[in-house]
Amino acid sequence: ISQHIFSISLCRNPFDSTMSNAVSQLFAPGGGVILIPFIRFVIGCLLLTTLSAFTFGVARIHMAILSILSGGLLWSISFFQREYEKATKSGRLSNGVQDQSKSSNDVKKASPGDVAKTD
């Protein structure tokens, strides 16, 4: 039995590098954008479920309100994605992260003579 366990541990899972790559992309600055298709799918399922429950007469007023809310959320995520793509194409964003080296070089360092005296 111990040889069998040892041979299983030697087998490499091909999804290990893919999963670690996906997790590292997710936690990188601006990485939450890769979740948008998944979020849209989940909210679409929520909209379909609430509309179906409304159609079948289950808690009609609640399902109607939830359908309106989930539809608005789906629209707002689509709006965000559209505006994000416009900003990326126009060059206002560079891969979702602003270039911080420019902003740190643009800051003027204060010298002791620049400090105003208060009496």
VEXMI-341883 format. One record per residue: x, y, z of N, C-alpha, C in turn; residue number from 1. Coordinates in nm, 4 decimals, padded with zeros to 6 digits. Each point is the difference from the previous one (the first is absolute). Layout:
BEGIN
<atom n_x="X" n_y="Y" n_z="Z" ca_x="X" ca_y="Y" ca_z="Z" c_x="X" c_y="Y" c_z="Z" n="NUM"/>
...
This chain:
BEGIN
<atom n_x="00.0837" n_y="-00.1193" n_z="00.0000" ca_x="-00.0837" ca_y="00.1193" ca_z="00.0000" c_x="00.0876" c_y="00.1248" c_z="00.0000" n="1"/>
<atom n_x="00.1112" n_y="-00.0010" n_z="00.0736" ca_x="00.0842" ca_y="00.1186" ca_z="00.0069" c_x="00.0630" c_y="00.0303" c_z="-00.1361" n="2"/>
<atom n_x="00.0322" n_y="-00.1046" n_z="-00.0800" ca_x="00.0550" ca_y="00.0244" ca_z="-00.1333" c_x="-00.1044" c_y="00.0647" c_z="-00.0905" n="3"/>
<atom n_x="-00.1251" n_y="-00.0405" n_z="00.0166" ca_x="-00.1074" ca_y="00.0564" ca_z="-00.0814" c_x="-00.0192" c_y="00.1486" c_z="00.0319" n="4"/>
<atom n_x="00.0025" n_y="00.0350" n_z="00.1265" ca_x="-00.0143" ca_y="00.1400" ca_z="00.0404" c_x="00.1182" c_y="00.0818" c_z="-00.0493" n="5"/>
<atom n_x="00.1194" n_y="-00.0582" n_z="00.0073" ca_x="00.1198" ca_y="00.0693" ca_z="-00.0468" c_x="-00.0068" c_y="00.0246" c_z="-00.1503" n="6"/>
<atom n_x="-00.0487" n_y="-00.0991" n_z="-00.0764" ca_x="-00.0086" ca_y="00.0165" ca_z="-00.1450" c_x="-00.1071" c_y="00.1022" c_z="-00.0371" n="7"/>
<atom n_x="-00.1066" n_y="00.0113" n_z="00.0780" ca_x="-00.1032" ca_y="00.1009" ca_z="-00.0254" c_x="00.0559" c_y="00.1391" c_z="00.0262" n="8"/>
<atom n_x="00.0799" n_y="00.0135" n_z="00.1052" ca_x="00.0549" ca_y="00.1319" ca_z="00.0307" c_x="00.1016" c_y="00.0448" c_z="-00.1042" n="9"/>
<atom n_x="00.0602" n_y="-00.0937" n_z="-00.0739" ca_x="00.0945" ca_y="00.0367" ca_z="-00.1038" c_x="-00.0705" c_y="00.0490" c_z="-00.1267" n="10"/>
<atom n_x="-00.1255" n_y="-00.0369" n_z="-00.0177" ca_x="-00.0752" ca_y="00.0458" ca_z="-00.1161" c_x="-00.0289" c_y="00.1484" c_z="00.0149" n="11"/>
<atom n_x="00.0248" n_y="00.0723" n_z="-00.1053" ca_x="-00.0199" ca_y="00.1453" ca_z="00.0055" c_x="-00.1361" c_y="00.0346" c_z="-00.0591" n="12"/>
<atom n_x="-00.0707" n_y="00.0843" n_z="00.0701" ca_x="-00.1294" ca_y="00.0455" ca_z="-00.0469" c_x="00.0218" c_y="00.1106" c_z="-00.1037" n="13"/>
<atom n_x="-00.0525" n_y="-00.0148" n_z="-00.1223" ca_x="00.0240" ca_y="00.1022" ca_z="-00.1026" c_x="-00.0707" c_y="00.1319" c_z="00.0293" n="14"/>
<atom n_x="-00.0963" n_y="00.0005" n_z="00.0911" ca_x="-00.0740" ca_y="00.1216" ca_z="00.0303" c_x="00.0657" c_y="00.0842" c_z="00.1089" n="15"/>
<atom n_x="00.1073" n_y="-00.0507" n_z="00.0625" ca_x="00.0654" ca_y="00.0758" ca_z="00.1070" c_x="00.0549" c_y="00.1326" c_z="-00.0496" n="16"/>
<atom n_x="00.0731" n_y="-00.0016" n_z="-00.1101" ca_x="00.0581" ca_y="00.1242" ca_z="-00.0502" c_x="-00.1076" c_y="00.0924" c_z="-00.0533" n="17"/>
<atom n_x="-00.1053" n_y="-00.0551" n_z="-00.0591" ca_x="-00.1090" ca_y="00.0827" ca_z="-00.0515" c_x="-00.0732" c_y="00.0687" c_z="00.1141" n="18"/>
<atom n_x="-00.0259" n_y="-00.0717" n_z="00.1072" ca_x="-00.0707" ca_y="00.0582" ca_z="00.1133" c_x="00.0856" c_y="00.1048" c_z="00.0697" n="19"/>
<atom n_x="00.1275" n_y="-00.0276" n_z="00.0182" ca_x="00.0851" ca_y="00.0985" ca_z="00.0660" c_x="00.0148" c_y="00.1246" c_z="-00.0867" n="20"/>
<atom n_x="00.0028" n_y="-00.0171" n_z="-00.1317" ca_x="00.0066" ca_y="00.1138" ca_z="-00.0904" c_x="-00.1279" c_y="00.0829" c_z="00.0092" n="21"/>
<atom n_x="-00.1159" n_y="-00.0659" n_z="00.0050" ca_x="-00.1273" ca_y="00.0713" ca_z="00.0097" c_x="-00.0120" c_y="00.0739" c_z="00.1329" n="22"/>
<atom n_x="00.0435" n_y="-00.0626" n_z="00.1070" ca_x="-00.0069" ca_y="00.0648" ca_z="00.1313" c_x="00.0956" c_y="00.1177" c_z="00.0062" n="23"/>
<atom n_x="00.1193" n_y="-00.0142" n_z="-00.0560" ca_x="00.0939" ca_y="00.1121" ca_z="00.0014" c_x="-00.0505" c_y="00.1155" c_z="-00.0856" n="24"/>
<atom n_x="-00.0677" n_y="-00.0280" n_z="-00.1111" ca_x="-00.0597" ca_y="00.1063" ca_z="-00.0806" c_x="-00.1134" c_y="00.0687" c_z="00.0741" n="25"/>
<atom n_x="-00.0747" n_y="-00.0761" n_z="00.0762" ca_x="-00.1128" ca_y="00.0555" ca_z="00.0740" c_x="00.0453" c_y="00.0958" c_z="00.1087" n="26"/>
<atom n_x="00.1102" n_y="-00.0340" n_z="00.0673" ca_x="00.0483" ca_y="00.0845" ca_z="00.1097" c_x="00.0957" c_y="00.1096" c_z="-00.0456" n="27"/>
<atom n_x="00.0315" n_y="00.0044" n_z="-00.1282" ca_x="00.0840" ca_y="00.1080" ca_z="-00.0531" c_x="-00.0835" c_y="00.1283" c_z="-00.0034" n="28"/>
<atom n_x="00.0629" n_y="00.1159" n_z="00.0041" ca_x="-00.0764" ca_y="00.1250" ca_z="-00.0082" c_x="-00.0809" c_y="00.0060" c_z="-00.1288" n="29"/>
<atom n_x="-00.1271" n_y="00.0282" n_z="00.0123" ca_x="-00.0893" ca_y="00.0049" ca_z="-00.1148" c_x="-00.0453" c_y="-00.1368" c_z="-00.0467" n="30"/>
<atom n_x="00.0251" n_y="-00.1036" n_z="00.0782" ca_x="-00.0317" ca_y="-00.1362" ca_z="-00.0415" c_x="-00.1449" c_y="-00.0395" c_z="00.0157" n="31"/>
<atom n_x="-00.0772" n_y="00.0786" n_z="00.0726" ca_x="-00.1415" ca_y="-00.0330" ca_z="00.0193" c_x="-00.0817" c_y="00.0089" c_z="-00.1271" n="32"/>
<atom n_x="00.0564" n_y="00.0631" n_z="-00.1020" ca_x="-00.0709" ca_y="00.0163" ca_z="-00.1265" c_x="-00.0204" c_y="-00.1351" c_z="-00.0687" n="33"/>
<atom n_x="00.0870" n_y="-00.0960" n_z="00.0274" ca_x="-00.0147" ca_y="-00.1303" ca_z="-00.0640" c_x="-00.1202" c_y="-00.0768" c_z="00.0545" n="34"/>
<atom n_x="-00.0579" n_y="00.0452" n_z="00.1106" ca_x="-00.1179" ca_y="-00.0652" ca_z="00.0561" c_x="-00.1307" c_y="00.0474" c_z="-00.0616" n="35"/>
<atom n_x="00.0028" n_y="00.1043" n_z="-00.0803" ca_x="-00.1234" ca_y="00.0581" ca_z="-00.0524" c_x="-00.0845" c_y="-00.1003" c_z="-00.0788" n="36"/>
<atom n_x="00.0563" n_y="-00.0811" n_z="-00.0905" ca_x="-00.0861" ca_y="-00.0973" ca_z="-00.0698" c_x="-00.0675" c_y="-00.0990" c_z="00.0956" n="37"/>
<atom n_x="00.0709" n_y="-00.0444" n_z="00.1016" ca_x="-00.0590" ca_y="-00.0918" ca_z="00.0981" c_x="-00.1119" c_y="00.0688" c_z="00.0775" n="38"/>
<atom n_x="00.0224" n_y="00.1240" n_z="00.0416" ca_x="-00.1009" ca_y="00.0742" ca_z="00.0751" c_x="-00.1236" c_y="00.0238" c_z="-00.0863" n="39"/>
<atom n_x="00.0210" n_y="00.0338" n_z="-00.1272" ca_x="-00.1142" ca_y="00.0200" ca_z="-00.0899" c_x="-00.0799" c_y="-00.1283" c_z="-00.0165" n="40"/>
<atom n_x="00.0677" n_y="-00.1133" n_z="-00.0089" ca_x="-00.0689" ca_y="-00.1282" ca_z="-00.0124" c_x="-00.0838" c_y="-00.0297" c_z="00.1250" n="41"/>
<atom n_x="00.0580" n_y="00.0215" n_z="00.1168" ca_x="-00.0717" ca_y="-00.0284" ca_z="00.1248" c_x="-00.1211" c_y="00.0911" c_z="00.0147" n="42"/>
<atom n_x="00.0144" n_y="00.1276" n_z="-00.0315" ca_x="-00.1129" ca_y="00.0924" ca_z="00.0118" c_x="-00.1051" c_y="-00.0308" c_z="-00.1060" n="43"/>
<atom n_x="00.0426" n_y="-00.0448" n_z="-00.1178" ca_x="-00.0959" ca_y="-00.0437" ca_z="-00.1017" c_x="-00.0811" c_y="-00.1195" c_z="00.0475" n="44"/>
<atom n_x="00.0662" n_y="-00.0942" n_z="00.0680" ca_x="-00.0719" ca_y="-00.1148" ca_z="00.0580" c_x="-00.0975" c_y="00.0457" c_z="00.1078" n="45"/>
<atom n_x="00.0414" n_y="00.0970" n_z="00.0809" ca_x="-00.0889" ca_y="00.0550" ca_z="00.1018" c_x="-00.1220" c_y="00.0649" c_z="-00.0634" n="46"/>
<atom n_x="00.0206" n_y="00.0754" n_z="-00.1078" ca_x="-00.1102" ca_y="00.0646" ca_z="-00.0702" c_x="-00.0950" c_y="-00.1038" c_z="-00.0583" n="47"/>
<atom n_x="00.0554" n_y="-00.1036" n_z="-00.0606" ca_x="-00.0828" ca_y="-00.1066" ca_z="-00.0568" c_x="-00.0800" c_y="-00.0718" c_z="00.1087" n="48"/>
<atom n_x="00.0629" n_y="-00.0260" n_z="00.1129" ca_x="-00.0678" ca_y="-00.0684" ca_z="00.1105" c_x="-00.1123" c_y="00.0851" c_z="00.0582" n="49"/>
<atom n_x="00.0272" n_y="00.1285" n_z="00.0222" ca_x="-00.1041" ca_y="00.0857" ca_z="00.0582" c_x="-00.1151" c_y="00.0226" c_z="-00.0974" n="50"/>
<atom n_x="00.0308" n_y="00.0121" n_z="-00.1297" ca_x="-00.1082" ca_y="00.0141" ca_z="-00.0981" c_x="-00.0829" c_y="-00.1277" c_z="-00.0105" n="51"/>
<atom n_x="00.0650" n_y="-00.1150" n_z="00.0088" ca_x="-00.0737" ca_y="-00.1276" ca_z="-00.0028" c_x="-00.0889" c_y="-00.0146" c_z="00.1220" n="52"/>
<atom n_x="00.0527" n_y="00.0353" n_z="00.1172" ca_x="-00.0813" ca_y="-00.0085" ca_z="00.1219" c_x="-00.1174" c_y="00.0973" c_z="-00.0067" n="53"/>
<atom n_x="00.0212" n_y="00.1171" n_z="-00.0561" ca_x="-00.1082" ca_y="00.0971" ca_z="-00.0168" c_x="-00.1072" c_y="-00.0554" c_z="-00.0938" n="54"/>
<atom n_x="00.0447" n_y="-00.0635" n_z="-00.1094" ca_x="-00.0938" ca_y="-00.0561" ca_z="-00.0971" c_x="-00.0832" c_y="-00.1121" c_z="00.0606" n="55"/>
<atom n_x="00.0604" n_y="-00.0820" n_z="00.0862" ca_x="-00.0722" ca_y="-00.1111" ca_z="00.0618" c_x="-00.0784" c_y="00.0415" c_z="00.1236" n="56"/>
<atom n_x="00.0074" n_y="00.1250" n_z="00.0379" ca_x="-00.0818" ca_y="00.0513" ca_z="00.1098" c_x="00.0577" c_y="-00.0206" c_z="00.1386" n="57"/>
<atom n_x="00.1293" n_y="-00.0165" n_z="00.0124" ca_x="00.0633" ca_y="-00.0172" ca_z="00.1303" c_x="00.0432" c_y="00.1365" c_z="00.0506" n="58"/>
<atom n_x="-00.0622" n_y="00.0476" n_z="00.1059" ca_x="00.0342" ca_y="00.1293" ca_z="00.0617" c_x="00.0124" c_y="00.1072" c_z="-00.1079" n="59"/>
<atom n_x="-00.1076" n_y="00.0232" n_z="-00.0698" ca_x="00.0010" ca_y="00.0831" ca_z="-00.1210" c_x="00.0623" c_y="00.1376" c_z="00.0203" n="60"/>
<atom n_x="-00.0408" n_y="00.0725" n_z="00.1025" ca_x="00.0509" ca_y="00.1360" ca_z="00.0168" c_x="00.1493" c_y="-00.0012" c_z="00.0313" n="61"/>
<atom n_x="00.0426" n_y="-00.0961" n_z="00.0801" ca_x="00.1417" ca_y="-00.0100" ca_z="00.0337" c_x="00.0837" c_y="-00.0342" c_z="-00.1233" n="62"/>
<atom n_x="-00.0490" n_y="-00.0937" n_z="-00.0781" ca_x="00.0740" ca_y="-00.0400" ca_z="-00.1198" c_x="00.0016" c_y="00.1117" c_z="-00.1046" n="63"/>
<atom n_x="-00.1071" n_y="00.0772" n_z="-00.0073" ca_x="-00.0023" ca_y="00.1124" ca_z="-00.0935" c_x="00.1062" c_y="00.1033" c_z="00.0397" n="64"/>
<atom n_x="00.0066" n_y="00.0311" n_z="00.1282" ca_x="00.0988" ca_y="00.0971" ca_z="00.0478" c_x="00.1419" c_y="-00.0539" c_z="-00.0183" n="65"/>
<atom n_x="00.0212" n_y="-00.1265" n_z="00.0338" ca_x="00.1324" ca_y="-00.0602" ca_z="-00.0186" c_x="00.0390" c_y="-00.0060" c_z="-00.1483" n="66"/>
<atom n_x="-00.0975" n_y="-00.0231" n_z="-00.0882" ca_x="00.0285" ca_y="-00.0008" ca_z="-00.1433" c_x="00.0444" c_y="00.1374" c_z="-00.0475" n="67"/>
<atom n_x="-00.0670" n_y="00.1041" n_z="00.0482" ca_x="00.0381" ca_y="00.1360" ca_z="-00.0373" c_x="00.1396" c_y="00.0327" c_z="00.0525" n="68"/>
<atom n_x="00.0278" n_y="-00.0371" n_z="00.1241" ca_x="00.1316" ca_y="00.0266" ca_z="00.0582" c_x="00.1114" c_y="-00.0762" c_z="-00.0713" n="69"/>
<atom n_x="-00.0229" n_y="-00.1272" n_z="-00.0296" ca_x="00.1049" ca_y="-00.0774" ca_z="-00.0680" c_x="00.0175" c_y="00.0466" c_z="-00.1443" n="70"/>
<atom n_x="-00.1078" n_y="00.0422" n_z="-00.0649" ca_x="00.0132" ca_y="00.0564" ca_z="-00.1345" c_x="00.0798" c_y="00.1291" c_z="00.0015" n="71"/>
<atom n_x="-00.0236" n_y="00.0852" n_z="00.1005" ca_x="00.0770" ca_y="00.1230" ca_z="00.0133" c_x="00.1455" c_y="-00.0271" c_z="00.0289" n="72"/>
<atom n_x="00.0263" n_y="-00.1007" n_z="00.0813" ca_x="00.1388" ca_y="-00.0365" ca_z="00.0299" c_x="00.0703" c_y="-00.0533" c_z="-00.1244" n="73"/>
<atom n_x="-00.0705" n_y="-00.0797" n_z="-00.0770" ca_x="00.0563" ca_y="-00.0521" ca_z="-00.1244" c_x="00.0291" c_y="00.1142" c_z="-00.0974" n="74"/>
<atom n_x="-00.0907" n_y="00.0972" n_z="-00.0093" ca_x="00.0213" ca_y="00.1151" ca_z="-00.0869" c_x="00.1199" c_y="00.0827" c_z="00.0481" n="75"/>
<atom n_x="00.0109" n_y="00.0204" n_z="00.1322" ca_x="00.1097" ca_y="00.0822" ca_z="00.0515" c_x="00.1356" c_y="-00.0661" c_z="-00.0215" n="76"/>
<atom n_x="00.0073" n_y="-00.1316" n_z="00.0093" ca_x="00.1267" ca_y="-00.0692" ca_z="-00.0258" c_x="00.0355" c_y="00.0093" c_z="-00.1480" n="77"/>
<atom n_x="-00.0999" n_y="-00.0089" n_z="-00.0864" ca_x="00.0252" ca_y="00.0164" ca_z="-00.1429" c_x="00.0484" c_y="00.1414" c_z="-00.0299" n="78"/>
<atom n_x="-00.0587" n_y="00.0991" n_z="00.0660" ca_x="00.0413" ca_y="00.1390" ca_z="-00.0172" c_x="00.1442" c_y="00.0189" c_z="00.0469" n="79"/>
<atom n_x="00.0334" n_y="-00.0560" n_z="00.1155" ca_x="00.1359" ca_y="00.0093" ca_z="00.0517" c_x="00.0995" c_y="-00.0640" c_z="-00.0960" n="80"/>
<atom n_x="-00.0325" n_y="-00.1170" n_z="-00.0510" ca_x="00.0909" ca_y="-00.0698" ca_z="-00.0904" c_x="00.0195" c_y="00.0801" c_z="-00.1286" n="81"/>
<atom n_x="-00.1064" n_y="00.0581" n_z="-00.0514" ca_x="00.0096" ca_y="00.0812" ca_z="-00.1219" c_x="00.0887" c_y="00.1229" c_z="00.0230" n="82"/>
<atom n_x="-00.0190" n_y="00.0689" n_z="00.1122" ca_x="00.0809" ca_y="00.1177" ca_z="00.0305" c_x="00.1457" c_y="-00.0369" c_z="00.0281" n="83"/>
<atom n_x="00.0217" n_y="-00.1127" n_z="00.0640" ca_x="00.1365" ca_y="-00.0464" ca_z="00.0271" c_x="00.0727" c_y="-00.0288" c_z="-00.1304" n="84"/>
<atom n_x="-00.0684" n_y="-00.0652" n_z="-00.0945" ca_x="00.0621" ca_y="-00.0291" ca_z="-00.1289" c_x="00.0298" c_y="00.1278" c_z="-00.0772" n="85"/>
<atom n_x="-00.0893" n_y="00.0998" n_z="00.0089" ca_x="00.0263" ca_y="00.1293" ca_z="-00.0644" c_x="00.1240" c_y="00.0654" c_z="00.0602" n="86"/>
<atom n_x="00.0101" n_y="-00.0018" n_z="00.1326" ca_x="00.1144" ca_y="00.0620" ca_z="00.0674" c_x="00.1294" c_y="-00.0725" c_z="-00.0327" n="87"/>
<atom n_x="-00.0058" n_y="-00.1310" n_z="-00.0118" ca_x="00.1194" ca_y="-00.0767" ca_z="-00.0335" c_x="00.0438" c_y="00.0283" c_z="-00.1433" n="88"/>
<atom n_x="-00.0958" n_y="00.0084" n_z="-00.0920" ca_x="00.0333" ca_y="00.0260" ca_z="-00.1403" c_x="00.0521" c_y="00.1413" c_z="-00.0213" n="89"/>
<atom n_x="-00.0528" n_y="00.0964" n_z="00.0756" ca_x="00.0439" ca_y="00.1382" ca_z="-00.0188" c_x="00.1348" c_y="00.0271" c_z="00.0658" n="90"/>
<atom n_x="00.0489" n_y="-00.0911" n_z="00.0793" ca_x="00.1310" ca_y="00.0157" ca_z="00.0615" c_x="-00.0046" c_y="00.0647" c_z="00.1368" n="91"/>
<atom n_x="-00.1187" n_y="00.0266" n_z="00.0525" ca_x="-00.0083" ca_y="00.0564" ca_z="00.1346" c_x="00.0411" c_y="-00.1016" c_z="00.1050" n="92"/>
<atom n_x="-00.0153" n_y="-00.1261" n_z="-00.0310" ca_x="00.0436" ca_y="-00.1072" ca_z="00.0901" c_x="00.0989" c_y="-00.0870" c_z="-00.0763" n="93"/>
<atom n_x="00.1050" n_y="-00.0410" n_z="00.0671" ca_x="00.0939" ca_y="-00.0929" ca_z="-00.0624" c_x="-00.0138" c_y="-00.1342" c_z="00.0687" n="94"/>
<atom n_x="-00.0736" n_y="-00.0891" n_z="-00.0622" ca_x="-00.0273" ca_y="-00.1338" ca_z="00.0533" c_x="-00.0643" c_y="00.0042" c_z="00.1371" n="95"/>
<atom n_x="-00.0846" n_y="00.0978" n_z="00.0235" ca_x="-00.0751" ca_y="00.0057" ca_z="00.1241" c_x="00.0727" c_y="00.0661" c_z="00.1148" n="96"/>
<atom n_x="00.1259" n_y="00.0371" n_z="-00.0170" ca_x="00.0764" ca_y="00.0600" ca_z="00.1083" c_x="00.0638" c_y="00.1275" c_z="-00.0513" n="97"/>
<atom n_x="-00.0135" n_y="00.1083" n_z="00.0730" ca_x="00.0632" ca_y="00.1236" ca_z="-00.0412" c_x="00.1496" c_y="-00.0098" c_z="00.0241" n="98"/>
<atom n_x="00.0751" n_y="00.0681" n_z="-00.0836" ca_x="00.1450" ca_y="-00.0013" ca_z="00.0116" c_x="00.0406" c_y="00.0860" c_z="00.1188" n="99"/>
<atom n_x="00.0462" n_y="-00.0619" n_z="00.1066" ca_x="00.0313" ca_y="00.0721" ca_z="00.1220" c_x="00.1407" c_y="00.0583" c_z="-00.0033" n="100"/>
<atom n_x="00.0852" n_y="-00.0446" n_z="-00.0909" ca_x="00.1354" ca_y="00.0545" ca_z="-00.0049" c_x="-00.0024" c_y="00.1445" c_z="-00.0466" n="101"/>
<atom n_x="-00.0938" n_y="00.0361" n_z="-00.0892" ca_x="-00.0112" ca_y="00.1384" ca_z="-00.0443" c_x="-00.0435" c_y="00.0908" c_z="00.1134" n="102"/>
<atom n_x="-00.1023" n_y="-00.0452" n_z="00.0740" ca_x="-00.0520" ca_y="00.0857" ca_z="00.1057" c_x="00.0997" c_y="00.0187" c_z="00.1128" n="103"/>
<atom n_x="00.0826" n_y="-00.0990" n_z="00.0272" ca_x="00.0979" ca_y="00.0156" ca_z="00.1082" c_x="00.1148" c_y="00.0903" c_z="-00.0431" n="104"/>
<atom n_x="00.0314" n_y="00.0030" n_z="-00.1297" ca_x="00.1055" ca_y="00.0881" ca_z="-00.0479" c_x="-00.0476" c_y="00.1440" c_z="-00.0131" n="105"/>
<atom n_x="-00.1303" n_y="00.0203" n_z="-00.0182" ca_x="-00.0545" ca_y="00.1343" ca_z="-00.0181" c_x="-00.0111" c_y="00.0761" c_z="00.1309" n="106"/>
<atom n_x="00.0035" n_y="-00.0689" n_z="00.1122" ca_x="-00.0151" ca_y="00.0652" ca_z="00.1291" c_x="00.1287" c_y="00.0751" c_z="00.0333" n="107"/>
<atom n_x="-00.0138" n_y="00.1264" n_z="00.0326" ca_x="00.1164" ca_y="00.0816" ca_z="00.0351" c_x="00.0341" c_y="-00.0277" c_z="00.1457" n="108"/>
<atom n_x="00.1248" n_y="-00.0270" n_z="00.0248" ca_x="00.0419" ca_y="-00.0246" ca_z="00.1374" c_x="00.0194" c_y="00.1330" c_z="00.0703" n="109"/>
<atom n_x="-00.0525" n_y="00.0095" n_z="00.1202" ca_x="00.0075" ca_y="00.1246" ca_z="00.0757" c_x="00.1379" c_y="00.0133" c_z="00.0632" n="110"/>
<atom n_x="00.0531" n_y="00.1188" n_z="-00.0116" ca_x="00.1273" ca_y="00.0278" ca_z="00.0655" c_x="-00.0278" c_y="00.0799" c_z="00.1272" n="111"/>
<atom n_x="00.0962" n_y="00.0069" n_z="00.0930" ca_x="-00.0252" ca_y="00.0736" ca_z="00.1256" c_x="-00.0353" c_y="00.1455" c_z="-00.0235" n="112"/>
<atom n_x="00.0450" n_y="00.0615" n_z="-00.1071" ca_x="-00.0309" ca_y="00.1392" ca_z="-00.0272" c_x="-00.1425" c_y="00.0222" c_z="-00.0470" n="113"/>
<atom n_x="-00.0692" n_y="-00.1076" n_z="-00.0473" ca_x="-00.1361" ca_y="00.0124" ca_z="-00.0502" c_x="-00.1039" c_y="00.0055" c_z="00.1109" n="114"/>
<atom n_x="00.0375" n_y="-00.0365" n_z="00.1195" ca_x="-00.0962" ca_y="-00.0038" ca_z="00.1111" c_x="-00.0236" c_y="00.1419" c_z="00.0500" n="115"/>
<atom n_x="-00.1268" n_y="00.0364" n_z="00.0076" ca_x="-00.0337" ca_y="00.1340" ca_z="00.0472" c_x="00.0137" c_y="00.0064" c_z="00.1510" n="116"/>
<atom n_x="00.0525" n_y="00.1131" n_z="00.0474" ca_x="00.0149" ca_y="00.0174" ca_z="00.1433" c_x="-00.1286" c_y="00.0556" c_z="00.0579" n="117"/>
<atom n_x="-00.0371" n_y="-00.0529" n_z="00.1149" ca_x="-00.1176" ca_y="00.0520" ca_z="00.0705" c_x="00.0453" c_y="00.0502" c_z="00.1356" n="118"/>
<atom n_x="-00.0342" n_y="00.1220" n_z="00.0301" ca_x="00.0400" ca_y="00.0574" ca_z="00.1291" c_x="-00.1208" c_y="00.0184" c_z="00.0882" n="119"/>
